[in-house]
Amino acid sequence: MTNPSPSLPPVSLAIVGAPYGNADGSNRLFEILLCKPGEEVSLRPEPRNKFDRNAIAVDSCRGVQIGYVTAERAPMLGTLLGRAEIRAVFQRRATFGAWIRVAFDGTVPELTPTMLVEHDEAAQAEPEFYPDEEWPDEEWPAEEWPQG
């Protein structure tokens, strides 16, 4: 695999859908409580998801689903899965579910102390993205995404 955009910076992504149970009976909220900052998480496309064919499930290091990447971010991330060396780690719990940190160059994303501090999230049930770096949508338009 190669990195399609070496300039694509690591990003923090909101993980939503935590209040819902998993098909196997496991509890996403309980699993989030078990997650520790820096633990690797896996990203799993769900092309047969009946609500969103671009859905990307997020599983803890124990293989238990903790939620989904938001619908706004899933299409671009899904395009990159399998084409870039994507690694992700659990960042922290949030009122709506969790945050994960994703890197696109094969390295384990680094977490800074600021990323571990809770912000005022009460006003946002499911935010679009973490308030640090901007996702480079304008720098890397959809027509330049890898095709597959």
LINGIMO-V849382 format. One line per field, one symbol per residue. phi: phi as a letter, one per 20 degrees, with the letter a starting at -180 (. if undefined). psi: psi as a letter, one per 40 degrees, with the letter a starting at -180 (. if undefined). burial: 1 if it has 9 or more other ideal C-beta (glycine too) atoms within 8 Angstrom, else 0. A space follows every 10 residues. Layout:
phi->???
psi->???
burial->???
This chain:
phi->.cefbgefff cdcfddnffe fegenfdfff fffefdgnff cddcfcfeff ebfegcfddf fendfdqcfg ffefgffffe fndceecccf eafbfeqadc dcdddneffe degffeefdf dgfdfbffaf fdffffgffc fgfeffdb
psi->iihegdehii ihihhiedei iideeihddd ddddiihehi iihhigeehe dheehhihii eeehheaiii ddeddddddd hedighiiih diiideciii hhieeeihii hiddeehhig edehdgidii fbihhfdddg ideeiii.
burial->0011000101 1111111100 0100010100 1100101011 1010100000 0001111111 0001111111 0011011111 1011111111 1101011111 1111100010 1000110000 1000001011 0000011001 00001000
